[in-house]
Amino acid sequence: MFSQAVAGDADRFVALMSSQGSYQALKRLGLSDEEIGATQFRHEVDLAFGDPASFTGLRFSWRVRLGVKAQDVR
């Protein structure tokens, strides 16, 4: 497992959500942010992140699958 700390704030977190395919698909179908719940999400993120001066940033983690092709030895 890999992880990385990055600078970020509530705006970056909401932008990350807005870049997700499921959100984009709903927007393409014509739904508003209010209908999707993005407006409420933004409100909740602002509350959760609280004072920007006390927020230390975001941390992302991910898995990597590595495949190694066997060498053909004849």
C-alpha positions as CSV (number, residue, x, y, z in Angstrom):
1,M,0.0,0.0,0.0
2,F,1.3,3.4,-0.9
3,S,0.2,6.8,0.6
4,Q,1.0,10.4,0.1
5,A,0.3,13.5,2.0
6,V,-0.7,16.5,-0.1
7,A,-1.6,20.1,0.4
8,G,-5.3,20.6,0.2
9,D,-8.4,22.2,1.7
10,A,-12.1,22.0,1.5
11,D,-12.1,23.4,-2.0
12,R,-9.7,20.7,-3.2
13,F,-11.7,17.9,-1.5
14,V,-14.9,19.1,-3.2
15,A,-13.1,19.4,-6.5
16,L,-11.9,15.8,-6.1
17,M,-15.6,14.7,-5.7
18,S,-16.6,16.8,-8.7
19,S,-14.0,15.0,-10.8
20,Q,-15.5,11.5,-10.1
21,G,-17.2,9.7,-13.0
22,S,-20.4,9.0,-11.1
23,Y,-20.9,12.8,-10.4
24,Q,-20.0,13.7,-14.0
25,A,-22.5,11.1,-15.3
26,L,-25.3,12.6,-13.2
27,K,-24.5,16.1,-14.3
28,R,-24.6,14.9,-18.0
29,L,-28.1,13.6,-17.3
30,G,-29.1,17.1,-16.3
31,L,-29.3,16.8,-12.6
32,S,-28.4,19.9,-10.5
33,D,-25.9,19.9,-7.7
34,E,-28.9,20.3,-5.3
35,E,-30.6,17.1,-6.7
36,I,-27.3,15.2,-6.6
37,G,-26.5,16.2,-3.0
38,A,-23.4,18.1,-3.9
39,T,-24.6,21.3,-2.2
40,Q,-25.2,19.5,1.0
41,F,-21.8,17.7,0.6
42,R,-20.1,21.0,0.3
43,H,-21.8,22.3,3.4
44,E,-20.7,19.1,5.4
45,V,-17.1,19.4,4.1
46,D,-16.9,23.0,5.2
47,L,-18.1,22.0,8.7
48,A,-15.8,18.9,8.8
49,F,-12.7,20.8,7.7
50,G,-13.4,23.6,10.2
51,D,-10.7,26.2,10.6
52,P,-8.3,26.2,7.6
53,A,-5.4,27.2,9.9
54,S,-5.7,24.0,11.9
55,F,-6.1,21.6,8.9
56,T,-2.9,19.8,8.0
57,G,-3.8,18.6,4.4
58,L,-5.1,15.5,2.7
59,R,-3.6,12.0,2.5
60,F,-4.3,9.7,-0.4
61,S,-3.6,6.0,-0.4
62,W,-3.7,3.4,-3.2
63,R,-2.8,-0.2,-4.0
64,V,-0.4,-1.3,-6.7
65,R,-0.5,-4.6,-8.4
66,L,2.7,-5.6,-10.0
67,G,3.0,-8.4,-12.5
68,V,6.3,-9.8,-13.6
69,K,6.5,-11.7,-16.9
70,A,8.6,-14.9,-16.6
71,Q,11.5,-15.0,-19.0
72,D,11.4,-17.7,-21.6
73,V,14.4,-19.9,-20.8
74,R,14.9,-22.8,-23.2
